[in-house]
C-alpha cells in the first residue's frame, strides 16, 4: 500500500476514492471500504482512501476533541487489510481548512487525484465552513456513491437510547463505560491497541508479575483501567493508565502480564485485544497492597478466559 502525504502535481492513476476520518474503522467504515473495492474492480480503477491527520476536530477545538480510537499506524493497518492501494494522508491545517468546496472538488479530487468515483457517508461535509456536501460532488460530474449509515439490530443499545447507528461516538461510549461486547459488535472485532514493547522500570517483575510495556501512541485513550486481554493470542491481564500508586511524574502506560509465558517480547510490535473490564485504576497504600490486588486481578482474568 502506497502512503502519500501530499497531493501529486500531475494527475494520478484513475481511482475510486473513499473519504473520511475512519477513526476505529468500525463496521460502517468497513462497509464503505468493501464497496470501494467492489466498485474499483468493476470500473478497473485504483482503490484510494483520503483521510486526515490530525482529526479535524483536534484542529478546530482541541480541548473538546474526542478520544482517539486508533493511532495513525493502526488505521493504516486496517486499510492494508482492506486491500487499499493508495492512502492520501492529508495534513489538516489552516491551509487545508480554508479550501472552498469548489477548490476541493476541482483542484484536489479531479485534477490532482483523478478520482472517477467518490465514496462517502451520507452526512459527509467538506470545504471551508463545511459548506460542501454530497450534492456538490454529484453536480461536478463525478460518480458519487453515498452510503447510508450502518445499523445493527443485534446490538444491546440500552445505554445509547433508541438509535442503532454504528458510529465512532458509540464505540467510544461503549469503551468508556466498560461495555466491551457492545464495542466488539460495533467494530466487528475486539477493541485493540497496538504498539512496540519497550523497556520499563521492571517494577512488575519485582512484584512477581513481569509485564510487557507497550508504547502508547494514544495520548487520550478511549478506555483506562484493568482488563482481561490477549496479546497476539496469549491470555493476560493489563493495566492501562498512569499508575497512581507509583511516585513520580504520571505517564500513560499499557502494561500486560501474560499467563504461562516466559519469552522475550522487547522491540516487537504487538496487538493487545481487550475482552473484559475488571476494574478502574486505583491508588493503593504501598506496593504490598498493589501486589495483592494484581494477584486478584490475574485470577479474575484467568477465570474469565476459562
N, C-alpha and C positions, 0 to 999 in steps of 0.2 A: 504494500500500500504506500503510495506517494503522499507525503505531507508537505504542503506548501503554506508558507506564512506570508505570501504576497500574491497579488493578482498578476498573472502573466501579462507582459507587454504586448504580445501578439495573441491572436485567437488560439485558444486551446483546442484539443480534440473535442468534437461534439459530445455533449454529455447530457445525461439525465441528472438533475441536481436536487437533492433534498436539503432543506434549510431549517435550522433550529438550534436550540441550546443543547438539547439531548442530555440534560442532567440526569444521571442514573440509568439512562437507556432502558426505560420501563416498557411494558407491553405496547403502549401507544407508539413509542418511538420505534420499537421493533416491527410493528405493522407497517410503519412508514418506510423503513429500510427494506423490508421484504417486498413491498410494492415497487420501490426504487429498482431493485434487482430484476424484478419481472419486466417492468417497462423498458429498462435499458436493454435487456436481452431481446425483447420484441422489436425494438427500434434500432438495434445494432449500435448502441451508444455506450460510452464510458459511464460507469457509476461514480458519482461525485457527491460529497457532502460538504456543506458550508456550516461551520459552527463558530462560536465566538469565545474569545478569551481576553479579558475577564468576562464573566456573565454581565450582560447589560445592566442589571440591577446593582451589581457591585460597582459599576462605573458611576451610575447616576446617584444612587443612595446607598453608599457602602455601609452606613450604620444600620440600615434596615434590610440589607440583603439577606436572603435565606441561607441556611447552612448548605454546603455543597454535599451532594450525594456521592459524587465521584471526582477523583482528581482528573487532570487532563490525560495522564497516561492511561488510567482506567477507561476513560471514554474512548480513547483511540484503540484500546484493546478490543472493545465491543464493536467498533467499526470494522476492524480487521476480521473478527469472527463473522460479521455480516457480509463479508466479501466486497467491501467498498474499494474502488480502485484509487481514488484521489480524495484527500481531505483538504479543503481550504480553511486554514485556521486564521480567522480574521481577528486582528488585534482591535478590540473595541475601545477606541479613544475618541477624542473630541472631533477629529477629522472624519472618522467613520460615522460618528453620530450625526454629523452635520450634512451628510449626503441627503439630497432630496429623493423622494421616491422615484422620480423620473431618472435622476442620475444613477441611482442604484440599478434600475432596470436596464437602461441603455448602455451605460459605461461598464458596469460590472457583469451583469447576467448575460447580456447579448454580445457586446464587443470584446470583453476580456475572457469570460469563461465559456463562451459559445454554447450556452445552455439551450437545449431544444425543448426539454420538458422540465417543468418545475414542480416539485412535490413538497407540500407544506400542510400543516394543520389548518383546519377551517377558520381558526381565530388568529392566523398569522398577520402581524402588523410590521411595517418596516418604514425606513426613511425618517428624516428629521421630524420630530413631534409625533412619530408613529402615524403619519398621515396616509401612508400607503397600505393597501390591502390586497386581497386575492383578486378583486375585480380589476385593479390596475394592471396586474400581471397578465390577466386574460386579455385585456384591451390592448396590450402591447403586442399581441400576436403570438405569444408563447403558449405552448401546450401546457395547460395548468391542470394538475391533479390535486385537489384539496380533499384531504382525508378527514372524515368526521372523527370526533373523539371516540376512543375505545372505551367500552363499558364492560364490566364484569358482573354477571348475575350471581356468581357463587362466592363473592367476597363478603365477609362479615362487615357490614357498614354501620353498625350501631353507633360507633364513635364519630361518624362522619356525616350524620344526617341522612337524607333520603337520596343523595346523589351516588351513582355508581361509576362516575367518571374516573378513568385512570389518569393520574397526574403526578408530577414530581412533588407537589404540595402534599398529596395524600400519602405518598411514600414517607416523606419527612415526618408527618404527623404520626404515622404508624410506628416509625422507629423511635421517635421521641417518647411515645407512651408505652414502649416495650412490646408492641403487637407485631412481633417478627413474622408470624404466619400471614398476617394481612399484608405486610411489606413484601413477603415472598410471593403472594398471589399477584400483587400489582407489578412486580418485577419479572415474574416468570422464573425466578431463581432465588436462592437465599441471598440476602444482602451481604456484600463482601467489601473488604478493603485490601488493597494490595500494596506492597512496598518491599524494600530491601531490608534484610535482617542486619542490624548494626550492633556494635559492641556497646554494652551498657555498664552500669556500676557493679554488676554481679551480685546485687543485693538478694535477688530471688534465689540464687544458688546458695548463698549463705543461710537463707531461711529454710533450705531444703526443697525449694520449688524453682529450679532453674527455668528461666524464661527466654524465649526468642523475642528480642526487641525489634519491632517492625517500624521502620522510619515512616512517620506520618507526613503526608503532603496535604492533609485536610487541616487547615488552621481552625476551622469551626466544624467539627464532625456533626453528623445528624443524630448520633447517639453516643452516650457515655455510660459507664458502669461496668459491671462484671457479667460475663456471658459464657455459656457453653458454646464452643466454637469448633470448627475444623480448619486446620492449616494444611492446605493441599491434601485433604482427605484424612489427616491424622486428628484424632479426637483430643480436645484440650479445654482449658479454661483460660479466659482472657480478661484483663483489666484494661479499659480504655479511659484515660483521664489524666489527672495531674498529680496523683499520689499524695493526697493531703497529709498523710501520716509522716511522710519523709520531709525533713527540714531542707530548706534551700529554695531556689527560685522555681516556682511552678512551671512545668513543661509538659506539654501534651505527649503522652506515650501510649503505645499499644504493646502490651506485654502478654505473651502467650506461653502458658505452661502446658506442655504436651504430655500425655499419659503414655507410659511404656515406650519412651523414646530417649535415646542417648547418642544422637548423632550430632553433626556439626552443620549448622544452617547459615553461618556467617557469610554475608555478601550475596546470599541467594535472594532472588525476587520471589516472594511467596504471596499466596492469596489466603486471606482469613475470612471464612464464612461464619456469620452469626446466626445461631439457631434458637437460643433461649436466653432471656434475661434472668439473671439470678438475683441481682440487687443493684441499687445505686452505689456509687462510690462513697466511702465513709472515711472519717478520720478516727483512728484508734489510739488508745493510751499506751503507746510504745510498740516495739517490734514483736514482743511475745503475743500480744493481743492480735496484731496483724497476722502473725504466722498461724494462730489458731483459726482465724477467720478464713484464711486462704485454704486451709485444710478442709473446712466445712464447704467452701465454695467448690473445691475439687470434687468432693463427694456428691454434691448436687449435680454437677456436670456429668460425672460418670453415671449416676443413676438416670439422668435424662437420656443419655445415649443408649443405655441398656433397655 
